[in-house]
């Protein structure tokens, strides 16, 4: 852990924030390892759309994908939202 912290540190010295014990989120932390990649992607898109009030434009920007790609994914997963 110390070696990792030294390698990832952005300063010439280690600070408390450099010493992270987290690695892969556990299932108890809301991360379901039984989901397929498609299921995980669908859930993430749904959550981002909800967080952006259904705005596809803002959701696509937040997801860093073209709006057309988001529409394709929404169609694939049967998701409908506003076109704002």
Legacy VTK file of the C-alpha trace (Angstrom):
# vtk DataFile Version 3.0
C-alpha trace
ASCII
DATASET POLYDATA
POINTS 84 float
0.000 0.000 0.000
2.806 2.418 0.828
4.517 1.685 -2.476
1.285 2.353 -4.351
0.772 5.597 -2.460
4.293 6.745 -3.311
3.809 5.920 -6.982
0.443 7.670 -7.191
1.315 10.674 -5.040
1.307 13.984 -6.885
3.582 15.717 -4.405
7.043 15.043 -3.127
5.652 13.732 0.151
2.834 11.457 1.250
-0.295 12.880 2.813
-3.260 11.198 4.488
-5.349 11.377 1.296
-2.647 9.346 -0.486
-3.209 6.407 1.866
-6.385 4.838 0.539
-7.439 1.383 1.580
-10.143 1.097 -1.047
-9.669 -1.083 -4.076
-12.604 -2.789 -5.772
-16.018 -1.873 -4.363
-17.580 -4.765 -2.525
-21.072 -6.083 -3.115
-22.086 -4.604 0.227
-21.118 -1.161 -1.057
-23.885 -1.245 -3.673
-21.813 -2.954 -6.337
-23.486 -6.087 -7.650
-20.969 -8.489 -9.170
-23.781 -10.633 -10.610
-24.830 -7.980 -13.139
-23.879 -8.362 -16.765
-22.099 -5.467 -18.455
-25.319 -4.649 -20.351
-27.352 -4.610 -17.135
-24.773 -2.398 -15.456
-24.711 -0.015 -18.422
-28.528 0.169 -18.482
-28.695 0.968 -14.775
-26.003 3.627 -15.094
-27.756 5.288 -18.022
-31.057 5.248 -16.115
-29.433 6.859 -13.081
-27.668 9.543 -15.107
-30.854 10.359 -17.017
-32.767 10.624 -13.740
-30.049 12.825 -12.220
-30.253 15.095 -15.281
-34.029 15.372 -15.076
-34.534 13.243 -18.189
-32.452 15.537 -20.393
-30.722 13.426 -23.021
-28.472 16.327 -23.993
-27.160 16.797 -20.451
-26.978 13.036 -19.798
-24.935 12.466 -22.961
-22.592 15.261 -21.962
-22.203 13.818 -18.469
-21.586 10.329 -19.897
-19.121 11.836 -22.380
-20.740 10.165 -25.376
-22.461 11.621 -28.444
-26.177 12.228 -28.050
-26.832 9.856 -30.972
-25.008 7.058 -29.124
-27.098 7.650 -26.029
-30.296 7.485 -28.100
-29.113 4.171 -29.583
-28.411 2.769 -26.126
-31.754 4.015 -24.831
-33.516 2.291 -27.733
-31.571 -0.944 -27.101
-32.551 -0.939 -23.423
-36.140 0.268 -23.966
-35.570 3.540 -22.102
-37.618 6.631 -22.866
-36.924 10.158 -21.678
-37.474 13.705 -22.870
-35.536 14.941 -25.902
-34.391 18.174 -24.281
LINES 1 85
84 0 1 2 3 4 5 6 7 8 9 10 11 12 13 14 15 16 17 18 19 20 21 22 23 24 25 26 27 28 29 30 31 32 33 34 35 36 37 38 39 40 41 42 43 44 45 46 47 48 49 50 51 52 53 54 55 56 57 58 59 60 61 62 63 64 65 66 67 68 69 70 71 72 73 74 75 76 77 78 79 80 81 82 83
